[in-house]
C-alpha cells in the first residue's frame, strides 16, 4: 500500500500543471455550487422569516383617494374608514372572514413616568393585533376583549420605550401607571418586534383611543384573517366583491383600485412561493451545470492522463504487473485528487457563505413605511456540500476507471508502440 502512495505522489509531482488544472476544475465546481445555493438560500430564508411573523391568511385594507368620478361625486376624494366597514365586512363575508381588527392612530404624545419621558404615537388596536403584525408579546399580557368592551385605560409599551421610562427607577413596568399628556394609563404588558421597524407606538384598546381622543367612529385601517380562499383566482374574486361592498359604503366606483388599497398577504405569499420555486430551480440548474463542467474537466484530464501513460502500462505489464494492480493505481490516484480538491472547494464555499452570513446575513431594505429583511442566513446544508463533493469523487473515479480499463487490456507490445 505504501508503494501505491509513493507512486501517486511521484506521478502528481511530475505532472503539477495537469494535477492543478484537474484540481481547479473540481474545486471550482463545488465552490460555485455552494456559493450559488447559499446566496439563493439567503433570499429564500429572508422571505420565509418575513412571512412567518404575520398570518398568511390575512388581508389588510388601507384608505386611498378616488381617481374616477362616481354618483355625482368628483374624483380626488379621500376615503375615510369607519366602524361600519368592520360590521359590513363581518356581515357580507361570514364564510370567508375568521377574525377582524382595526387600527386608529393618535400621533406625538408625551408619555412620562417620574422624571423620564418619551414622545411616541398611540395606536388603538384589537386583541388580534399580534396575529396580524410582525410584533410579539414580550412581558405581561396584551390587549384583550374586556379592555375593548370596557374602554379601559391600559397600555402595552414597546420594550425600547419601557427601557427609557423605567431604567433609572429600576421598577418593573408591568402594573405601573404612565402619564400620557395628562391621562393616566396602566402598563399591562410590553411588546417587541424584529428590529426592522423604527416604530414604537404605545398600544391601547381601539375603543379607548376613539373615545378619549375624539375619533368618533373613524379608523385608519383594518385587517382580517380569512378562510376558504385557497387560490389566486378565488382571492381575486373575493377582492372584487369586497370592493363592491366598500364602494357602496363610501360611494366610489368599485373598479377604481386607487380608492382603497388591499394588501392580500395570502396572494402575495402564493406569488412569492412561485418566485422562490423558480429561483430554487434556476440555482440548482446553474449549480448542476457548474458541477458538470467540473466533471467534464476531470474526465478530459483523466483521459489524457491514461493515454499518456499507456506506454508506462505496457512496461508494467511486461515486467509482470497484473492489470488489476495498474487499474487500482489509476482509481486510487483519481479518488485522491478529486477528494482532496473537492474538500478544498467545499471548505472554501462554506467559508464564503459564512462570510456572507456575517456581512449580509440580516440585510434589510427600508421602503419609507417599514423595513423588511431581504437577505438572511445564506448558508447551505452540510449534507448538500458533502453530496456534491461525493458526486465529483465518483465522477472522477469513473473518469479514470473506464479509460484505464481499456488501456490495461492492450497487449504489452501494442502499449509499447503507443505514442
Helices and strands as residue ranges (DSSP letters): H 2-14, H 16-52, E 58-63, E 81-82, H 83-92, E 97-113, E 116-125, H 129-132, E 135-140, H 145-149, E 154-158, H 159-166, E 177-180, E 183-193, E 202-205, H 206-212, E 218-219, E 221-226, H 232-250, E 260-264, H 265-308, H 310-318, H 323-360, E 362-366, E 371-376, H 382-408, H 412-417
